[in-house]
Amino acid sequence: MYNRRKFIKLSAVSASLAALSRSAVAKSLSSISPPNLPIVISTWDFGIIANKEAWKTLEKGGRALDAVEAGVKIPEADPNNHTVGRAGYPDRDGHVTLDACIMDEFGNCGSVAAMEYITHPISVARLVMEKTPHVMLVGEGATQFAVEQGFKKEKLLTPESKKAWKEWLKTAKYSPVINIENKHHMPGSKYNHDTIGMLAIDAKGNISGACTTSGMAFKLHGRVGDSPIIGAGLYVDNEVGGATSTGVGEEVIRNVGSFLVVELMRQSYSPEDACKEAVKRIIKKKPETAKQIQVGFLAINKRGEYGAYALQSGFSFAVCNSDKQDLLIKGKSIY
Ligand code: ASP
């Protein structure tokens, strides 16, 4: 016969063992002052120049939050970057709509989505976090808030982006082309990939993250991806670590990807293993879709150990600490 009492006893023992090992993990993650701090990591090759900017704040002993904001503003302002910020490719109707979010060591976060006319969505996201009782502003409301905060309203569509959009219109498929690294976006663009997600740990051991993108090129007007969604495109827990993502945002949202990676690290997965497990969840939910799209995760734990994993090969990430300012690492992949 099923012995309920024994079961309860056993579950009590295993629960307290689990609690013990969890607190051991939490302790080991929080009671360290590793020599490799401060550190900043970001997605893709343009992460190198972004990290260098972030490093200026970190090396002076500045706050990770200031570092990540300053860092991702570099690709946001780059006229040759057609996947982040002001020169991003427009949606199918010719509107450049930008998504970004930011999160600090206290769990504060701010976000803007589908925002037009403002070059630095990351800075608007930060002000949403700091100056409003809200987490997220979208569309016209986000632009209105930005203008009220003193941001300049500009027409963002660059001649190059307009040309690429006109070219796309010739065959205009309403379902946006799936982002496979090196195969998507328009030929000739300097950067033919993706979102910048940045994670930094400052000298005090505090973690912050930022994520900013123009989203999928030629998306439906109003489409929002994972990048401005806290838990999907970015998540930070100062006791554990942080994670960010790039690639087809819909699949990341379905799996609450970055939150999942951080929670796996809480359970003592290494950053790389946590990213790999999150990638596997995407495959499990949609095995056929997963073969044709790119999604990559990047993570760092409280010790400053980092790792990444992607569906497809070609994902890279940049690392910057006092040893090295311009390290580009090839992320591992399933396919
Ligand atoms: N994750 C972004 C989005 O879905 C795009 C990308 O990283 O390629 O909007």
Residues whose N, C-alpha, C, O or C-beta is under 5 A from the ligand:
A	BS01	LIG	N179 D194 T195 T213 G215 M216 G225 D226 S227 T246 G247 V248 G249 E250
